[in-house]
Amino acid sequence: MRFLSGLFIGALAGAAVAMLVAPQSGDESRDLLYARSRETKGRVQDADDDLAEAVKAFGTEVQSSVAEIIGRGKAIVDDATREGLRAADEQRASLESLPQHNT
C-alpha cells in the first residue's frame, strides 16, 4: 500500500514539476495536470486491483496448505492412537497370560 501511495505522490510531483518548467499557458498546464492525474489514478487503480487479486490468490493458497497440513496431522494422530491401542491390547494380553499368584 505504501508503494501505491508513493507511486501516486511521485507521479503528481513529477507532473507538477513538468508544469512549472514547461512553456505553456495556465489553462494548458491545468489541462495537462488533470489528464496526467486521471492517467495516474487509472494506473494506481490497476495496480490496486492486481495487488488485491494477488493477495486473494495467496490467501487461497495458504488456506489450501493449512487444510492439507491439518489433514496430515489428523492422520498422524489417528495412526498413533491405533498403534497405542494395539500396543495396550498386546500388553494386556501378555499380562493376562501370566500365571496368577494367590497370596
MOPAC internal coordinates of N, CA, C and O (Angstrom, degrees):
PM7 1SCF
backbone

  N    0.0000 0     0.00 0     0.00 0    0    0    0
  C    1.4385 1     0.00 0     0.00 0    1    0    0
  C    1.5230 1   109.99 1     0.00 0    2    1    0
  O    1.2310 1   120.43 1   143.10 1    3    2    1
  N    1.3509 1   116.78 1   -36.90 1    3    2    1
  C    1.4581 1   119.31 1   178.59 1    5    3    2
  C    1.5266 1   109.96 1   -66.04 1    6    5    3
  O    1.2310 1   120.65 1   146.51 1    7    6    5
  N    1.3362 1   116.37 1   -33.49 1    7    6    5
  C    1.4523 1   119.97 1   178.06 1    9    7    6
  C    1.5216 1   110.44 1   -61.82 1   10    9    7
  O    1.2310 1   120.89 1   134.38 1   11   10    9
  N    1.3266 1   115.91 1   -45.62 1   11   10    9
  C    1.4619 1   119.88 1  -179.10 1   13   11   10
  C    1.5270 1   111.22 1   -64.25 1   14   13   11
  O    1.2310 1   120.42 1   139.65 1   15   14   13
  N    1.3180 1   116.79 1   -40.35 1   15   14   13
  C    1.4691 1   120.36 1   177.43 1   17   15   14
  C    1.5222 1   110.06 1   -63.09 1   18   17   15
  O    1.2310 1   120.65 1   135.28 1   19   18   17
  N    1.3135 1   116.36 1   -44.72 1   19   18   17
  C    1.4550 1   120.80 1   178.97 1   21   19   18
  C    1.5190 1   111.86 1   -63.00 1   22   21   19
  O    1.2310 1   120.97 1   140.05 1   23   22   21
  N    1.3317 1   115.75 1   -39.95 1   23   22   21
  C    1.4608 1   120.39 1   177.85 1   25   23   22
  C    1.5240 1   110.82 1   -61.42 1   26   25   23
  O    1.2310 1   120.83 1   133.54 1   27   26   25
  N    1.3023 1   116.02 1   -46.46 1   27   26   25
  C    1.4553 1   121.33 1  -178.31 1   29   27   26
  C    1.5376 1   110.82 1   -65.08 1   30   29   27
  O    1.2310 1   120.59 1   132.70 1   31   30   29
  N    1.3085 1   116.47 1   -47.30 1   31   30   29
  C    1.4702 1   120.64 1  -179.45 1   33   31   30
  C    1.5281 1   110.05 1   -64.31 1   34   33   31
  O    1.2310 1   120.25 1   138.42 1   35   34   33
  N    1.3207 1   117.13 1   -41.58 1   35   34   33
  C    1.4626 1   120.81 1   178.66 1   37   35   34
  C    1.5157 1   112.08 1   -62.43 1   38   37   35
  O    1.2310 1   120.79 1   139.04 1   39   38   37
  N    1.3368 1   116.10 1   -40.96 1   39   38   37
  C    1.4637 1   119.72 1   179.05 1   41   39   38
  C    1.5281 1   110.80 1   -65.37 1   42   41   39
  O    1.2310 1   120.56 1   137.97 1   43   42   41
  N    1.3133 1   116.53 1   -42.03 1   43   42   41
  C    1.4711 1   119.71 1   178.26 1   45   43   42
  C    1.5275 1   111.32 1   -65.37 1   46   45   43
  O    1.2310 1   120.44 1   138.47 1   47   46   45
  N    1.3196 1   116.76 1   -41.53 1   47   46   45
  C    1.4633 1   119.95 1   179.12 1   49   47   46
  C    1.5231 1   110.18 1   -64.06 1   50   49   47
  O    1.2310 1   120.37 1   138.44 1   51   50   49
  N    1.3249 1   116.90 1   -41.56 1   51   50   49
  C    1.4542 1   120.84 1   177.90 1   53   51   50
  C    1.5174 1   111.85 1   -62.46 1   54   53   51
  O    1.2310 1   120.49 1   138.67 1   55   54   53
  N    1.3035 1   116.67 1   -41.33 1   55   54   53
  C    1.4623 1   120.61 1   178.85 1   57   55   54
  C    1.5268 1   110.38 1   -66.35 1   58   57   55
  O    1.2310 1   120.37 1   140.49 1   59   58   57
  N    1.3120 1   116.90 1   -39.51 1   59   58   57
  C    1.4659 1   120.31 1   179.55 1   61   59   58
  C    1.5270 1   110.81 1   -65.02 1   62   61   59
  O    1.2310 1   120.11 1   136.99 1   63   62   61
  N    1.3228 1   117.39 1   -43.01 1   63   62   61
  C    1.4634 1   121.08 1   178.10 1   65   63   62
  C    1.5206 1   110.06 1   -63.86 1   66   65   63
  O    1.2310 1   120.46 1   137.56 1   67   66   65
  N    1.3248 1   116.74 1   -42.44 1   67   66   65
  C    1.4710 1   120.58 1   178.92 1   69   67   66
  C    1.5190 1   110.18 1   -60.65 1   70   69   67
  O    1.2310 1   120.32 1   141.21 1   71   70   69
  N    1.3101 1   117.00 1   -38.79 1   71   70   69
  C    1.4700 1   119.94 1   179.52 1   73   71   70
  C    1.5282 1   111.50 1   -66.53 1   74   73   71
  O    1.2310 1   120.79 1   142.64 1   75   74   73
  N    1.3187 1   116.10 1   -37.36 1   75   74   73
  C    1.4537 1   119.78 1  -177.55 1   77   75   74
  C    1.5307 1   112.23 1   -68.70 1   78   77   75
  O    1.2310 1   120.79 1   146.31 1   79   78   77
  N    1.3071 1   116.10 1   -33.69 1   79   78   77
  C    1.4613 1   119.23 1  -176.74 1   81   79   78
  C    1.5297 1   112.74 1   -98.03 1   82   81   79
  O    1.2310 1   120.08 1   172.11 1   83   82   81
  N    1.3065 1   117.46 1    -7.89 1   83   82   81
  C    1.4714 1   120.94 1  -178.06 1   85   83   82
  C    1.5288 1   110.17 1   -82.80 1   86   85   83
  O    1.2310 1   120.76 1   -39.95 1   87   86   85
  N    1.3182 1   116.15 1   140.05 1   87   86   85
  C    1.4729 1   119.86 1   178.76 1   89   87   86
  C    1.5289 1   110.98 1   -85.08 1   90   89   87
  O    1.2310 1   120.34 1  -108.47 1   91   90   89
  N    1.3320 1   116.95 1    71.53 1   91   90   89
  C    1.4663 1   121.54 1  -179.46 1   93   91   90
  C    1.5183 1   108.94 1  -129.63 1   94   93   91
  O    1.2310 1   121.54 1   -16.28 1   95   94   93
  N    1.3144 1   114.66 1   163.72 1   95   94   93
  C    1.4634 1   119.32 1   176.63 1   97   95   94
  C    1.5305 1   109.26 1   -75.60 1   98   97   95
  O    1.2310 1   120.67 1   -12.64 1   99   98   97
  N    1.3153 1   116.32 1   167.36 1   99   98   97
  C    1.4675 1   121.24 1   179.40 1  101   99   98
  C    1.5109 1   112.46 1   -60.84 1  102  101   99
  O    1.2310 1   120.14 1   137.96 1  103  102  101
  N    1.3501 1   117.33 1   -42.04 1  103  102  101
  C    1.4698 1   120.33 1   179.08 1  105  103  102
  C    1.5241 1   111.00 1   -63.76 1  106  105  103
  O    1.2310 1   120.76 1   135.95 1  107  106  105
  N    1.3291 1   116.15 1   -44.05 1  107  106  105
  C    1.4644 1   119.88 1   179.35 1  109  107  106
  C    1.5271 1   110.48 1   -63.87 1  110  109  107
  O    1.2310 1   120.75 1   139.31 1  111  110  109
  N    1.3137 1   116.18 1   -40.69 1  111  110  109
  C    1.4615 1   120.61 1   179.71 1  113  111  110
  C    1.5252 1   110.86 1   -65.13 1  114  113  111
  O    1.2310 1   120.14 1   137.99 1  115  114  113
  N    1.3224 1   117.34 1   -42.01 1  115  114  113
  C    1.4721 1   120.24 1   178.06 1  117  115  114
  C    1.5254 1   110.60 1   -64.44 1  118  117  115
  O    1.2310 1   120.81 1   137.77 1  119  118  117
  N    1.3261 1   116.06 1   -42.23 1  119  118  117
  C    1.4693 1   119.32 1   178.44 1  121  119  118
  C    1.5251 1   110.96 1   -62.06 1  122  121  119
  O    1.2310 1   121.15 1   137.67 1  123  122  121
  N    1.3254 1   115.41 1   -42.33 1  123  122  121
  C    1.4641 1   120.00 1   178.57 1  125  123  122
  C    1.5227 1   110.73 1   -63.54 1  126  125  123
  O    1.2310 1   120.67 1   134.83 1  127  126  125
  N    1.3253 1   116.32 1   -45.17 1  127  126  125
  C    1.4647 1   120.43 1   179.09 1  129  127  126
  C    1.5220 1   110.89 1   -61.91 1  130  129  127
  O    1.2310 1   120.42 1   137.85 1  131  130  129
  N    1.3221 1   116.81 1   -42.15 1  131  130  129
  C    1.4631 1   120.41 1   179.23 1  133  131  130
  C    1.5361 1   110.35 1   -63.29 1  134  133  131
  O    1.2310 1   120.55 1   135.79 1  135  134  133
  N    1.3256 1   116.56 1   -44.21 1  135  134  133
  C    1.4686 1   120.22 1   179.57 1  137  135  134
  C    1.5273 1   110.79 1   -63.20 1  138  137  135
  O    1.2310 1   120.62 1   136.80 1  139  138  137
  N    1.3280 1   116.43 1   -43.20 1  139  138  137
  C    1.4670 1   119.62 1   179.84 1  141  139  138
  C    1.5237 1   111.40 1   -66.70 1  142  141  139
  O    1.2310 1   120.23 1   143.49 1  143  142  141
  N    1.3205 1   117.17 1   -36.51 1  143  142  141
  C    1.4691 1   119.44 1   179.73 1  145  143  142
  C    1.5228 1   110.53 1   -67.89 1  146  145  143
  O    1.2310 1   119.95 1   142.02 1  147  146  145
  N    1.3476 1   117.71 1   -37.98 1  147  146  145
  C    1.4721 1   120.09 1   176.29 1  149  147  146
  C    1.5267 1   110.17 1   -65.02 1  150  149  147
  O    1.2310 1   120.98 1   138.22 1  151  150  149
  N    1.3208 1   115.73 1   -41.78 1  151  150  149
  C    1.4637 1   120.45 1   178.96 1  153  151  150
  C    1.5304 1   110.81 1   -62.45 1  154  153  151
  O    1.2310 1   121.22 1   134.47 1  155  154  153
  N    1.3199 1   115.28 1   -45.53 1  155  154  153
  C    1.4637 1   120.26 1   179.12 1  157  155  154
  C    1.5179 1   110.97 1   -64.90 1  158  157  155
  O    1.2310 1   120.34 1   139.96 1  159  158  157
  N    1.3135 1   116.95 1   -40.04 1  159  158  157
  C    1.4621 1   120.84 1   177.99 1  161  159  158
  C    1.5298 1   109.85 1   -60.11 1  162  161  159
  O    1.2310 1   120.49 1   138.09 1  163  162  161
  N    1.3197 1   116.67 1   -41.91 1  163  162  161
  C    1.4596 1   120.49 1   178.18 1  165  163  162
  C    1.5218 1   111.97 1   -63.33 1  166  165  163
  O    1.2310 1   121.02 1   138.17 1  167  166  165
  N    1.3284 1   115.66 1   -41.83 1  167  166  165
  C    1.4689 1   119.49 1   178.73 1  169  167  166
  C    1.5250 1   111.10 1   -64.56 1  170  169  167
  O    1.2310 1   120.95 1   137.42 1  171  170  169
  N    1.3246 1   115.79 1   -42.58 1  171  170  169
  C    1.4656 1   119.87 1   179.44 1  173  171  170
  C    1.5260 1   110.17 1   -63.85 1  174  173  171
  O    1.2310 1   120.27 1   138.21 1  175  174  173
  N    1.3256 1   117.10 1   -41.79 1  175  174  173
  C    1.4646 1   119.72 1   178.14 1  177  175  174
  C    1.5258 1   110.95 1   -63.66 1  178  177  175
  O    1.2310 1   120.28 1   139.18 1  179  178  177
  N    1.3298 1   117.06 1   -40.82 1  179  178  177
  C    1.4651 1   120.24 1   177.42 1  181  179  178
  C    1.5256 1   110.87 1   -62.97 1  182  181  179
  O    1.2310 1   120.67 1   136.11 1  183  182  181
  N    1.3293 1   116.33 1   -43.89 1  183  182  181
  C    1.4568 1   120.07 1   178.75 1  185  183  182
  C    1.5265 1   110.62 1   -64.08 1  186  185  183
  O    1.2310 1   120.50 1   140.86 1  187  186  185
  N    1.3233 1   116.64 1   -39.14 1  187  186  185
  C    1.4637 1   121.08 1   177.85 1  189  187  186
  C    1.5280 1   110.56 1   -63.66 1  190  189  187
  O    1.2310 1   120.52 1   136.46 1  191  190  189
  N    1.3245 1   116.61 1   -43.54 1  191  190  189
  C    1.4651 1   120.64 1   178.13 1  193  191  190
  C    1.5309 1   110.78 1   -62.33 1  194  193  191
  O    1.2310 1   120.60 1   136.56 1  195  194  193
  N    1.3348 1   116.46 1   -43.44 1  195  194  193
  C    1.4649 1   120.53 1   178.38 1  197  195  194
  C    1.5192 1   111.26 1   -62.01 1  198  197  195
  O    1.2310 1   121.13 1   137.04 1  199  198  197
  N    1.3318 1   115.45 1   -42.96 1  199  198  197
  C    1.4606 1   119.74 1   179.33 1  201  199  198
  C    1.5275 1   111.23 1   -64.50 1  202  201  199
  O    1.2310 1   120.51 1   136.88 1  203  202  201
  N    1.3306 1   116.62 1   -43.12 1  203  202  201
  C    1.4708 1   120.15 1   179.24 1  205  203  202
  C    1.5297 1   110.38 1   -62.07 1  206  205  203
  O    1.2310 1   120.43 1   140.03 1  207  206  205
  N    1.3184 1   116.79 1   -39.97 1  207  206  205
  C    1.4656 1   120.63 1   179.53 1  209  207  206
  C    1.5307 1   110.76 1   -66.45 1  210  209  207
  O    1.2310 1   120.76 1   138.49 1  211  210  209
  N    1.3305 1   116.15 1   -41.51 1  211  210  209
  C    1.4649 1   120.29 1   178.88 1  213  211  210
  C    1.5289 1   110.88 1   -64.70 1  214  213  211
  O    1.2310 1   120.55 1   138.47 1  215  214  213
  N    1.3303 1   116.55 1   -41.53 1  215  214  213
  C    1.4654 1   120.25 1   179.14 1  217  215  214
  C    1.5271 1   110.40 1   -64.99 1  218  217  215
  O    1.2310 1   120.46 1   139.73 1  219  218  217
  N    1.3183 1   116.73 1   -40.27 1  219  218  217
  C    1.4659 1   120.53 1   179.06 1  221  219  218
  C    1.5286 1   110.40 1   -64.31 1  222  221  219
  O    1.2310 1   120.30 1   136.45 1  223  222  221
  N    1.3309 1   117.03 1   -43.55 1  223  222  221
  C    1.4653 1   120.66 1   178.83 1  225  223  222
  C    1.5206 1   110.37 1   -64.01 1  226  225  223
  O    1.2310 1   120.35 1   138.82 1  227  226  225
  N    1.3254 1   116.93 1   -41.18 1  227  226  225
  C    1.4578 1   120.72 1   178.57 1  229  227  226
  C    1.5260 1   110.66 1   -63.57 1  230  229  227
  O    1.2310 1   120.73 1   137.68 1  231  230  229
  N    1.3295 1   116.21 1   -42.32 1  231  230  229
  C    1.4680 1   120.45 1   178.51 1  233  231  230
  C    1.5125 1   111.65 1   -61.52 1  234  233  231
  O    1.2310 1   120.60 1   138.40 1  235  234  233
  N    1.3243 1   116.46 1   -41.60 1  235  234  233
  C    1.4605 1   120.66 1   178.47 1  237  235  234
  C    1.5311 1   110.41 1   -64.03 1  238  237  235
  O    1.2310 1   120.76 1   138.74 1  239  238  237
  N    1.3232 1   116.15 1   -41.26 1  239  238  237
  C    1.4631 1   120.88 1   179.02 1  241  239  238
  C    1.5249 1   110.96 1   -64.44 1  242  241  239
  O    1.2310 1   120.59 1   137.91 1  243  242  241
  N    1.3216 1   116.48 1   -42.09 1  243  242  241
  C    1.4623 1   120.73 1   179.12 1  245  243  242
  C    1.5293 1   110.04 1   -64.34 1  246  245  243
  O    1.2310 1   120.54 1   136.76 1  247  246  245
  N    1.3320 1   116.58 1   -43.24 1  247  246  245
  C    1.4677 1   119.85 1   178.70 1  249  247  246
  C    1.5207 1   110.61 1   -59.12 1  250  249  247
  O    1.2310 1   120.65 1   136.22 1  251  250  249
  N    1.3053 1   116.36 1   -43.78 1  251  250  249
  C    1.4533 1   120.92 1   179.90 1  253  251  250
  C    1.5241 1   110.96 1   -62.66 1  254  253  251
  O    1.2310 1   120.62 1   136.30 1  255  254  253
  N    1.3189 1   116.41 1   -43.70 1  255  254  253
  C    1.4665 1   120.63 1   179.33 1  257  255  254
  C    1.5225 1   111.46 1   -64.15 1  258  257  255
  O    1.2310 1   120.62 1   138.05 1  259  258  257
  N    1.3157 1   116.42 1   -41.95 1  259  258  257
  C    1.4663 1   120.25 1   179.17 1  261  259  258
  C    1.5239 1   110.63 1   -64.05 1  262  261  259
  O    1.2310 1   120.56 1   137.34 1  263  262  261
  N    1.3316 1   116.53 1   -42.66 1  263  262  261
  C    1.4677 1   119.90 1   178.76 1  265  263  262
  C    1.5287 1   110.60 1   -61.86 1  266  265  263
  O    1.2310 1   120.52 1   140.21 1  267  266  265
  N    1.3306 1   116.62 1   -39.79 1  267  266  265
  C    1.4640 1   120.51 1   178.86 1  269  267  266
  C    1.5280 1   111.01 1   -65.32 1  270  269  267
  O    1.2310 1   120.59 1   137.20 1  271  270  269
  N    1.3320 1   116.47 1   -42.80 1  271  270  269
  C    1.4702 1   120.60 1   179.55 1  273  271  270
  C    1.5261 1   110.37 1   -64.97 1  274  273  271
  O    1.2310 1   120.17 1   139.23 1  275  274  273
  N    1.3194 1   117.27 1   -40.77 1  275  274  273
  C    1.4714 1   120.31 1   177.97 1  277  275  274
  C    1.5261 1   109.98 1   -63.32 1  278  277  275
  O    1.2310 1   120.40 1   137.99 1  279  278  277
  N    1.3283 1   116.83 1   -42.01 1  279  278  277
  C    1.4661 1   120.35 1   177.69 1  281  279  278
  C    1.5178 1   111.66 1   -60.41 1  282  281  279
  O    1.2310 1   120.60 1   136.70 1  283  282  281
  N    1.3281 1   116.45 1   -43.30 1  283  282  281
  C    1.4729 1   119.98 1   178.47 1  285  283  282
  C    1.5249 1   110.75 1   -64.07 1  286  285  283
  O    1.2310 1   120.81 1   138.35 1  287  286  285
  N    1.3307 1   116.05 1   -41.65 1  287  286  285
  C    1.4594 1   119.99 1   179.18 1  289  287  286
  C    1.5219 1   112.11 1   -61.72 1  290  289  287
  O    1.2310 1   120.89 1   137.73 1  291  290  289
  N    1.3303 1   115.91 1   -42.27 1  291  290  289
  C    1.4695 1   119.59 1   178.18 1  293  291  290
  C    1.5215 1   110.84 1   -63.80 1  294  293  291
  O    1.2310 1   120.21 1   139.91 1  295  294  293
  N    1.3239 1   117.21 1   -40.09 1  295  294  293
  C    1.4643 1   120.66 1   178.76 1  297  295  294
  C    1.5300 1   110.61 1   -63.28 1  298  297  295
  O    1.2310 1   120.39 1   139.28 1  299  298  297
  N    1.3251 1   116.87 1   -40.72 1  299  298  297
  C    1.4659 1   120.80 1   178.80 1  301  299  298
  C    1.5256 1   110.34 1   -64.45 1  302  301  299
  O    1.2310 1   120.38 1   136.59 1  303  302  301
  N    1.3255 1   116.87 1   -43.41 1  303  302  301
  C    1.4716 1   120.59 1   178.84 1  305  303  302
  C    1.5204 1   110.38 1   -64.24 1  306  305  303
  O    1.2310 1   120.22 1   137.08 1  307  306  305
  N    1.3296 1   117.18 1   -42.92 1  307  306  305
  C    1.4692 1   120.27 1   178.59 1  309  307  306
  C    1.5241 1   111.06 1   -61.72 1  310  309  307
  O    1.2310 1   120.21 1   136.08 1  311  310  309
  N    1.3291 1   117.21 1   -43.92 1  311  310  309
  C    1.4684 1   120.62 1   178.42 1  313  311  310
  C    1.5250 1   111.06 1   -62.71 1  314  313  311
  O    1.2310 1   120.41 1   136.55 1  315  314  313
  N    1.3196 1   116.82 1   -43.45 1  315  314  313
  C    1.4607 1   120.56 1  -179.91 1  317  315  314
  C    1.5281 1   110.70 1   -65.15 1  318  317  315
  O    1.2310 1   120.56 1   141.77 1  319  318  317
  N    1.3271 1   116.53 1   -38.23 1  319  318  317
  C    1.4669 1   120.13 1   178.58 1  321  319  318
  C    1.5239 1   110.38 1   -64.29 1  322  321  319
  O    1.2310 1   120.88 1   133.49 1  323  322  321
  N    1.3291 1   115.92 1   -46.51 1  323  322  321
  C    1.4738 1   119.41 1   178.53 1  325  323  322
  C    1.5198 1   111.07 1   -60.99 1  326  325  323
  O    1.2310 1   120.44 1   136.26 1  327  326  325
  N    1.3248 1   116.77 1   -43.74 1  327  326  325
  C    1.4603 1   120.93 1  -179.80 1  329  327  326
  C    1.5297 1   110.19 1   -64.68 1  330  329  327
  O    1.2310 1   120.15 1   139.20 1  331  330  329
  N    1.3107 1   117.32 1   -40.80 1  331  330  329
  C    1.4629 1   120.31 1   178.00 1  333  331  330
  C    1.5211 1   112.24 1   -64.25 1  334  333  331
  O    1.2310 1   120.39 1   138.01 1  335  334  333
  N    1.3325 1   116.85 1   -41.99 1  335  334  333
  C    1.4714 1   120.10 1   177.62 1  337  335  334
  C    1.5229 1   111.23 1   -64.94 1  338  337  335
  O    1.2310 1   120.81 1   140.53 1  339  338  337
  N    1.3415 1   116.06 1   -39.47 1  339  338  337
  C    1.4620 1   119.61 1   178.65 1  341  339  338
  C    1.5222 1   109.92 1   -63.83 1  342  341  339
  O    1.2310 1   120.20 1   134.76 1  343  342  341
  N    1.3281 1   117.23 1   -45.24 1  343  342  341
  C    1.4669 1   121.03 1   180.00 1  345  343  342
  C    1.5300 1   110.31 1   -63.76 1  346  345  343
  O    1.2310 1   119.99 1   140.78 1  347  346  345
  N    1.3308 1   117.62 1   -39.22 1  347  346  345
  C    1.4655 1   120.79 1   178.49 1  349  347  346
  C    1.5261 1   110.19 1   -64.90 1  350  349  347
  O    1.2310 1   120.21 1   137.83 1  351  350  349
  N    1.3339 1   117.20 1   -42.17 1  351  350  349
  C    1.4729 1   120.40 1   177.64 1  353  351  350
  C    1.5229 1   110.81 1   -61.55 1  354  353  351
  O    1.2310 1   120.25 1   137.38 1  355  354  353
  N    1.3283 1   117.13 1   -42.62 1  355  354  353
  C    1.4664 1   120.45 1   178.84 1  357  355  354
  C    1.5271 1   110.77 1   -63.34 1  358  357  355
  O    1.2310 1   120.34 1   137.28 1  359  358  357
  N    1.3109 1   116.95 1   -42.72 1  359  358  357
  C    1.4630 1   120.62 1  -179.47 1  361  359  358
  C    1.5270 1   110.46 1   -65.77 1  362  361  359
  O    1.2310 1   120.47 1   138.05 1  363  362  361
  N    1.3301 1   116.71 1   -41.95 1  363  362  361
  C    1.4564 1   120.33 1   178.41 1  365  363  362
  C    1.5284 1   110.03 1   -61.38 1  366  365  363
  O    1.2310 1   120.25 1   134.82 1  367  366  365
  N    1.3224 1   117.12 1   -45.18 1  367  366  365
  C    1.4657 1   121.13 1   179.65 1  369  367  366
  C    1.5227 1   110.38 1   -62.55 1  370  369  367
  O    1.2310 1   120.84 1   139.83 1  371  370  369
  N    1.3279 1   116.01 1   -40.17 1  371  370  369
  C    1.4563 1   120.31 1   179.30 1  373  371  370
  C    1.5242 1   110.57 1   -64.27 1  374  373  371
  O    1.2310 1   120.31 1   137.67 1  375  374  373
  N    1.3182 1   117.01 1   -42.33 1  375  374  373
  C    1.4631 1   120.52 1   179.71 1  377  375  374
  C    1.5260 1   111.74 1   -69.76 1  378  377  375
  O    1.2310 1   120.68 1   144.10 1  379  378  377
  N    1.3126 1   116.30 1   -35.90 1  379  378  377
  C    1.4642 1   119.43 1   180.00 1  381  379  378
  C    1.5150 1   111.80 1   -70.24 1  382  381  379
  O    1.2310 1   120.40 1   155.23 1  383  382  381
  N    1.3331 1   116.85 1   -24.77 1  383  382  381
  C    1.4672 1   119.61 1  -178.41 1  385  383  382
  C    1.5394 1   112.35 1   -84.05 1  386  385  383
  O    1.2310 1   119.82 1   171.85 1  387  386  385
  N    1.3311 1   117.94 1    -8.15 1  387  386  385
  C    1.4574 1   120.52 1   178.18 1  389  387  386
  C    1.5298 1   109.35 1   -71.51 1  390  389  387
  O    1.2310 1   120.93 1   -32.92 1  391  390  389
  N    1.2961 1   115.82 1   147.08 1  391  390  389
  C    1.4703 1   117.19 1   176.95 1  393  391  390
  C    1.5282 1   109.96 1   -66.78 1  394  393  391
  O    1.2310 1   121.66 1   -38.51 1  395  394  393
  N    1.2887 1   114.42 1   141.49 1  395  394  393
  C    1.4695 1   119.05 1  -177.41 1  397  395  394
  C    1.5247 1   108.93 1   -91.07 1  398  397  395
  O    1.2310 1   120.52 1   -40.02 1  399  398  397
  N    1.2968 1   116.61 1   139.98 1  399  398  397
  C    1.4624 1   123.59 1   178.64 1  401  399  398
  C    1.5071 1   108.47 1  -103.03 1  402  401  399
  O    1.2310 1   120.71 1   -52.62 1  403  402  401
  N    1.2744 1   116.25 1   127.38 1  403  402  401
  C    1.4710 1   120.48 1   176.40 1  405  403  402
  C    1.5206 1   107.90 1   -94.11 1  406  405  403
  O    1.2310 1   121.00 1   -51.92 1  407  406  405
  N    1.2630 1   115.69 1   128.08 1  407  406  405
  C    1.4550 1   118.65 1   179.64 1  409  407  406
  C    1.4905 1   111.52 1  -108.37 1  410  409  407
  O    1.2310 1   120.10 1   180.00 1  411  410  409

